Amino acid sequence: MASPLAPEADWVRVRVSGKVNLALRVGAVRPNGYHPLATVFQSVSLFDEVGVRWAEPGRFTVSVVGEQAGLVPADGRNLAVKAAKLLAQQYGPHRFGADLVIRKTIPVAGGMAGGSANAAGALLACSVLWDLDTPPDELRSFGARLGADVPFQLMGGTALGTGRGDELVPVLSRGTYHWVLALSDDELSTPAVFGRFDELNPDAPADLPMPTDVMNALVAGDAAALGAALVNDLAPAAASLRPELSRILDAGRDLGALGAIVSGAGPTCAFLAANEAAAVDLSVQLSSEGLCRAVRRVTGPVPGARLITT
């Protein structure tokens, strides 16, 4: 049977990547309900694919295939559908419709912004499908209306995010970094993790320090220094909700990782390895521990949302 994203079916296809937060500093919740962030994102080579094709005006459908597909809403709650509808509303609500297919590999509710990546993919794919010629800055502006991680998922690479994480500045990053990801059986709710953070940090600062140690290590291309500088203020909150995360992080460190971190709000754990050979060894040993659903080797940085040409 032909792939649902086959080029002969007139699909526009976009590849989108997962992300790891190399640094995530979190401030006290503001009256608007958002926390100020100072974060360094890095896109990594764990990809979803988003395909779109023309549908009758006003019709927006989505189907999801691949890993954990059953955990992803296949209706109007899907962030990719919301992205397509937002773009249609801006450029012609009575002109456009789309059928979407999402092929999942990025973990669902895993702290790697898979939903935001799919929204980014839908924005880019629909812009191309409908021949809108939307500038990248405008796409990122639309993305910020959908979620704080969407603008970075459009941009990719390595970037410093401030505000809600959607105010982006590219960060110079030398070299390629080798990561081993421990994927969890269970999801973690981002709002729940932030709520637990508030409970654990009643005196969280309003002004956040910039993660200069992380950025300096990236500029130098120093994997060991980067591993030592990894920081995530949400990690204690995530671990209090999922105590097994502490065991996974400790196991990775004991097995020789240069650094270990919960990605975003979790529960995915990311381990930095010295090189490709070290990443292979670490992934094999971590798999044998039986502490997680799956282990994946990825590299970063990689581009953000990109068209797939055939």
Helices and strands as residue ranges (DSSP letters): G 7-9, E 12-26, E 37-54, E 60-66, G 69-71, H 79-91, E 98-104, H 114-129, H 136-146, H 150-155, E 158-162, E 167-170, E 177-183, H 190-200, H 212-220, H 223-229, E 231-232, H 235-241, H 244-254, E 259-262, E 269-273, H 276-289, E 294-300, E 306-307
